[in-house]
Amino acid sequence: MPDQTSSTKETQIPTNLRLLLIMEEVVRRGVAVKPAQLVEALGLPKPTLHRLLQTAEEEGFLQRDLDGRSYGPGPRLRSMAVNTISSEHLRTARLIILKAVAEEIGETCNLATPDREGMTYLDRVETKWPLRIQLPIGTQVPFHCTASGKMYLSTLRTSTLNSVLSARALEAQTAQTITSPDALREELQKTRERGYSTDDEEFMTGMTAIAVPVLDTQRRLVATLSVHAPVQRHSLSQILKFLVPLKSAAMRLSELHEGQVAES
């Protein structure tokens, strides 16, 4: 007999909402999702779901994961997410927090979000020092050799992390870059345990950095807050003294995100 429950549930979902609900479910889970999981969650028939997934993939809102079967956010959906959290009133509140911590620390502070190929700078407040590293908003930096990228990698499930590390060789940006997957795994374990990540001239010679996570309501990383500086002003051991104000600002940014979710 036909599945009456599934059929009834399908008719309850307006046609113009089905694709939106699929994308919402993919984003909500935070990991690549198999079609069978979406069928179970939404109650849509398999043919309908597969047709909608194909449309979303063709239009760039979803994309296949490394296994070729699961789906995650595509470039257009990621762009929508960035544009959403960059809305004017939210960005104003976010910049107030960034400016406050940058003034307290006296160095450049960055807010970065994970993308498919690396971390993308969403916002930044520059130091007033004439000697500074220029990495403008929109710059994308590698995962494996930056403080923000290593913070993100440390939050991934083991299977996902293994897929990322096996996808391509870890390219050396400087003589300090960690290029061994095993050595990077050890570094990421330290990051998980201490709650912050570091960059000791691994991405750029003469630059040190630390990063802390900005979390959502489900305690998942949505962004990283970092500070970087030339080694002439701060060695890695010296830049660690900024951890307390950085973590405090990250907590305020998380609360700002939670408030935005509660209003929506």
C-alpha positions in Angstrom: 0.0 0.0 0.0 1.2 3.6 -0.6 2.7 5.4 2.4 -0.3 7.6 3.4 1.7 9.4 6.1 4.4 10.5 3.6 1.7 11.5 1.0 -0.2 13.5 3.6 3.0 15.2 4.8 4.0 16.1 1.2 0.6 17.8 0.6 1.0 19.8 3.8 4.3 21.4 2.5 3.5 24.1 -0.1 5.4 23.4 -3.4 7.3 26.7 -3.2 8.6 25.9 0.3 10.0 22.4 -0.3 13.3 23.4 -1.7 13.8 26.0 1.1 13.0 23.4 3.7 15.6 21.0 2.2 18.3 23.7 2.3 17.3 24.6 5.8 17.6 21.0 6.9 21.0 20.7 5.3 22.3 23.8 7.0 20.7 22.9 10.4 22.5 19.6 10.5 25.9 21.2 9.9 27.3 18.1 8.0 26.8 16.6 4.6 23.4 15.0 4.5 22.3 11.9 2.5 19.0 12.0 0.6 17.6 9.2 2.8 18.0 11.4 5.8 16.1 14.2 4.1 13.3 11.9 3.2 13.0 10.8 6.8 13.2 14.4 8.1 10.8 16.0 5.7 8.6 13.1 4.6 8.9 13.9 0.9 8.7 11.1 -1.6 12.1 10.0 -3.0 11.4 11.1 -6.6 10.3 14.5 -5.5 13.3 14.9 -3.2 15.8 13.8 -5.8 14.3 16.2 -8.3 14.6 19.1 -5.9 18.2 18.1 -5.0 19.2 18.0 -8.6 17.7 21.5 -9.2 19.5 22.9 -6.1 22.8 21.4 -7.2 22.4 22.7 -10.8 21.7 26.2 -9.5 24.6 26.1 -7.0 22.6 26.2 -3.8 23.7 22.7 -2.8 26.7 20.6 -3.9 27.8 17.0 -3.6 30.2 16.1 -0.8 33.4 14.1 -1.2 31.5 10.8 -1.0 29.5 11.8 -4.1 26.2 11.0 -2.4 25.7 13.5 0.4 24.8 17.1 0.0 26.2 20.2 1.7 25.8 24.0 1.1 26.8 25.2 -2.4 28.5 28.5 -3.3 25.2 30.4 -3.7 23.9 29.2 -0.3 27.2 30.1 1.4 27.1 33.5 -0.3 23.5 34.0 1.0 24.7 33.1 4.5 27.6 35.6 4.4 25.3 38.3 3.0 22.7 37.5 5.7 25.1 37.9 8.6 26.5 41.0 6.9 23.2 42.8 7.0 23.7 46.4 7.9 22.2 46.5 11.5 23.9 43.2 12.5 27.2 44.3 11.0 27.1 47.6 12.9 26.7 45.8 16.2 29.4 43.3 15.2 31.9 46.1 14.3 31.3 47.8 17.6 32.5 44.6 19.4 35.5 44.3 16.9 36.5 47.9 17.3 36.4 47.6 21.1 38.6 44.6 21.3 41.0 45.9 18.6 41.5 49.1 20.5 42.0 47.2 23.8 44.6 44.9 22.1 46.1 47.5 19.8 46.5 45.1 16.9 44.4 44.1 13.9 41.4 41.8 14.7 39.6 39.7 12.1 36.3 37.8 11.9 36.5 34.9 9.4 34.0 32.3 8.3 34.7 28.8 6.8 34.2 28.3 3.1 34.8 25.4 0.8 38.5 26.0 0.2 39.6 28.1 3.2 38.6 30.8 5.7 37.2 34.0 4.3 37.6 37.3 6.1 34.1 38.7 6.8 35.1 41.8 8.9 38.3 43.3 10.2 39.5 46.3 12.2 43.0 47.5 11.4 45.6 48.5 13.9 46.8 52.1 13.9 50.4 51.0 13.7 52.1 51.9 10.3 53.7 48.4 10.2 50.8 46.0 9.6 49.8 43.0 7.4 47.2 43.8 4.7 44.6 41.1 4.4 41.4 42.9 3.2 37.8 41.8 3.7 37.0 39.0 1.3 40.5 37.5 1.4 40.5 33.7 1.6 43.3 32.0 3.4 44.2 28.3 3.8 42.9 26.1 6.6 46.1 24.3 7.5 48.5 27.1 8.2 46.4 29.9 9.7 45.1 30.4 13.2 41.5 30.8 12.0 41.7 27.8 9.7 43.2 25.5 12.3 40.5 26.6 14.8 37.9 25.5 12.3 39.6 22.2 11.4 39.8 21.3 15.1 36.0 21.3 15.3 35.5 18.8 12.4 34.5 15.2 13.0 37.3 12.7 12.5 35.9 11.3 9.2 35.4 14.8 7.8 38.8 16.0 8.9 40.4 12.9 7.3 38.6 13.7 4.0 39.9 17.3 4.1 43.5 16.3 4.8 43.5 13.5 2.2 42.0 15.7 -0.6 45.3 17.5 -1.4 48.8 18.0 -0.1 49.4 20.5 2.6 51.2 23.2 0.8 54.1 25.0 2.5 53.6 28.7 2.7 56.7 29.3 4.8 59.5 27.2 6.4 57.2 26.9 9.5 54.2 25.5 7.8 53.0 22.1 9.0 52.9 19.9 5.9 52.5 16.5 7.6 48.9 15.4 8.1 49.8 13.5 11.3 51.7 16.5 12.7 48.7 18.7 11.9 46.3 16.3 13.6 48.5 16.5 16.8 48.3 20.3 16.5 44.5 20.2 16.1 44.2 18.0 19.2 46.1 20.6 21.2 43.8 23.3 19.8 40.7 21.3 21.0 42.2 20.9 24.5 43.2 24.5 25.0 40.3 26.2 23.1 42.4 28.4 20.9 44.7 28.1 17.8 48.0 29.6 16.8 49.9 30.6 13.8 53.7 30.9 14.4 54.8 32.3 11.1 53.2 29.4 9.3 51.1 31.4 6.8 53.3 34.4 6.4 57.0 34.9 7.5 57.1 37.5 10.2 53.5 37.2 11.3 52.0 35.5 14.4 48.3 35.0 15.2 45.9 33.4 17.6 42.2 32.6 17.0 39.2 31.7 19.1 35.8 30.3 18.1 32.5 32.2 17.7 29.8 29.6 18.4 26.1 29.4 17.5 23.2 28.3 19.8 24.1 24.6 19.2 27.8 25.3 20.2 29.0 24.9 16.6 31.6 27.1 15.1 30.2 29.8 12.8 33.2 32.1 12.7 36.6 32.7 14.2 37.9 35.8 15.9 41.6 36.3 15.5 44.4 38.8 16.1 47.6 38.9 14.1 50.7 41.0 14.4 54.3 41.3 13.1 56.8 39.4 15.1 58.7 42.7 15.6 55.9 43.7 18.0 54.7 40.4 19.3 56.2 36.9 19.3 53.8 34.0 19.7 54.3 33.9 23.4 53.7 37.6 23.7 50.5 37.6 21.5 49.0 34.9 23.8 48.4 37.7 26.4 45.5 38.8 24.2 43.5 35.6 24.8 41.3 37.0 27.6 40.0 40.0 25.7 39.7 38.0 22.5 37.6 35.3 24.2 35.4 37.9 25.9 34.7 39.5 22.5 34.0 36.1 20.9 31.5 35.5 23.6 29.7 38.8 22.9 29.7 38.0 19.2 28.2 34.6 20.0 25.5 36.3 22.1 24.8 38.7 19.2 24.3 35.7 16.9 22.0 34.0 19.4 20.0 37.2 19.7 19.6 37.4 15.9 18.4 33.7 15.8 15.9 34.4 18.5 14.5 37.4 16.7 14.1 35.5 13.4 
